[in-house]
């Protein structure tokens, strides 16, 4: 298992790190108004960032990613605290990292934020959204089908979207976190208020429908996320019952 650890880490972890500073005496409302004004001001736009975004389109994402001009992140008066996405879509091809619950193969996707001073301490450096689901097919490289993207372009709000494709269906999801309005996710058009549970379990059904279960957890933004999901989340009695229920693909 040690031989595959570094390979797994490279496949699993896509992240962007930077450092943050104190926001001083500004309120969240003042920062929100400044964000809105900055978006209107071409002098603050980071055009190099926009040009780089033009070439990063994926047709497997539920909402087409658009390359918009966005203000330099530092224009709000503090630096971007980092963030990213983690999944086992590719790493599931390694025997040591394939996750199952009885006869069901499990894949997950997490979106996390870094050390942003606008968010509560317990929200930093952890996943604000994780979706866990069942798959029944893989591609020719033995990877789970789908795509995912963490998006920081709405700084200081952070979003993520992605999909997992099964033989006869698709699990699609969009999630976002805001420092002042809360965090939310939409999975196949079902809306979740993430303060009531930031881990969403989805089971595609043989009849074409879905089932969902919302639970709480603290998924870390590192390789440890795999172990946390495998040894904590997937060991919970209600989770095992959910994934192995009659009718699940």
N, C-alpha and C positions, 0 to 999 in steps of 0.2 A: 504493500500500500504506500510505503514511503517513496517508492520510485515514481509514483504518479502524482504526488502531492504538488510539486511545482507546476506540472502540466495542468493539473486541475485548477490551480490558483489562477493561471493565465487565462484559462477558458472561462472561469466562473466570474472573475472580478473585472468589471469595467468601471473605473472611477476617476474623478477629477478632484484633486486636493488643492486647497489654498488656505490661507490663514485669515482670520477675522479679527476685528477690533471692536471696542466698545462703541455703541451707537450714541453715547452721550445723553443729552437731555431731550432728544427728539422722541415724540410719541409715535406709535404705530400709525395713527391717522396722518400725522405730518409726513411720514415716510411714504405712505400710500399716495398722498396728493403729489408728492415730489416725483414718485415713479410715473404717475399719469402725465405730469408735465414733461418729464424727460423724454417719454416716448414721442411726444409731438415735436421735439427739438432736434432737427437734423444735425446741428453742431455737436451733439452728444452721441450720435450713432456710431457704432463699431462696425464699419463697413467690411473690414477684413473678416470678421466673424460671420457676417451674412454671406459673403462670397464662399466661405468654406461650407456653409450649410446647404448651398444649392446642390452640391454633389452627394448628399447623404439621404436621398429619398429611398424608402422601402415600400413596396406595394403590399407587403404583408401586415403593415400596421393598420389599425382600424380607422384612424384619421390621418389623412395625408399630411405629412410634415411640411410646413411652408417656411421658406426662407424670408423672414421679415427683417428689416433693419431694427436693431435693438440698441438701447443706450449702453455705453460702457458700464460694466457692473459697478465699478467704483464711484460712478456719478451719484449714487445715493449717499455717499459719505462713509461707507464701510466696504470692506472687501468681501468677495464671494467666499462662503465658508466651505464649499465643496459639496459633492454629492455623486450619486452614481446608481448603477443597477447591477443586480446579481441574479444568476439563474443556473440551473443545472441542465439546460437544454443540450449543450454539447458534451459536458462532462458525464452525462448519463450513459455515454457509450463505453465508459470505463467500468469494468465489473465491480470495483470497490465503491463506486459512487452511484450505481443504479439504486433507486429507491423503490421499494414495493411495500404495499400493505396487503398482506395475503397474496392474492393473484393479481392485484391491480398495480400497474406501474404509475408512479407519481412524479410529477414535475412541478417546479415552483419558479416564481419570478418575484423579486423584491425591488423596490425603489427606496432609496435612502437619502437623507440630507446630512451634510457635514456639520461643522461647528458654527452655525449661523447665530449671531447674537440676538436676532429677532425672535427666536423660538425658545420655548421652555427648555431647561437643561435636560429633562428626560426625553425630549424629542430629538436632540442632537446626536449625531453619530449612531443612528439606528434607523431601521426601515419604517417609513410612514405607511407603507402598503406592501403586503405580500399576498399573492394569489397562489393557491396550490390546487392542482387538478389532476385528472386521470387522462392518460393517453393510450392509444391503441395502434399507433403507427409511427414509423421513423423514416428518415430519408436514407439515401444510399450510403451516407457516411455514418449511419447509426446515430444520428442526432435527432432530437425531437423537432418536429416541424413548427415553424412560427418565427416571430421576430419580436424585438423589444427595443425601447429607447427611453432613456432618462433625459429630460429636457430642463435646462436651467434658464432658458431664454426669457422667462417671465419673472426673473429675479426681482424681488425676494420670494416669489411664489415658485414652487417646483412641481413639475408634472412628469408623468411617465405613461407610456402606453405600450401595448403589445398584444400578442395572440399566441395561442396554441391550437394547432390544427389536428383534428382527429379524422378518422376515415369518412365520417358522415356529418361532421359538424365543426364548429370553430368556437373556441373560448376567446373572446376579445375583451380587452379591459383598458380603461383610462383612469388614472388617479392623479390627484393634486393636493398639495399642502400649502396653506397660507398661514402667515403668522397671526392674522387678525380675524379670519372668518372660519377657521377650522379646516379639516381635511376630509376629502370625499373621494369615492371611487364609483365608477359605472362599469359593471360587468354584464355584457350582453343586454344592456339597457336597464338592468336592475341597479338602483342607486343605494349606496352604502354610506352612512355617516361613520367615518373611521374612528371617531372618539369612542364609539361603542364596541370597537373591535377592529384592529388594523390587519388581521389575517382573515382572508376570505377563501373559503373552501368551495370549490365548484365541482359537481359531478355531472358530466353529460350523460343523458339517459338513452337507453336503447330505442325509446320511442321518439327521440328527437328533442325532448324537453331538457330542462336543467333542474338541479337542486343546489341550494346554497346554504352554507353555515358560516356564521360570523363569530370569530373568537378573538381573544386578546393574546398578545405575545410580544416579545422583545427580540426581534431578529437582528443580529449584529451585522454590520457591513464589512464582513471579512469571510475567509474560508470557514470560520466558525458557524456561519449561517447554515451550512449543510448539516453539521452535527446537531445544531439546535433543532432544526426541523425534523431530522431523523430520530433523535433521541428524546425530544421533548414533545413537540407538537404531534407527531405521528404515533406517539405512545399513549395519547389521551384516549380514554374509553369512548367518548362521544365522537372523536375523529375516526377511530377505527370502524365504529358502527356506521358512520356516515359514508365512508369510502367503500365499504363492502356490502352496502344495502342492495336488496334485490332491485334490478332494473338498471344499475350502473353499467356502462359499457365495459 
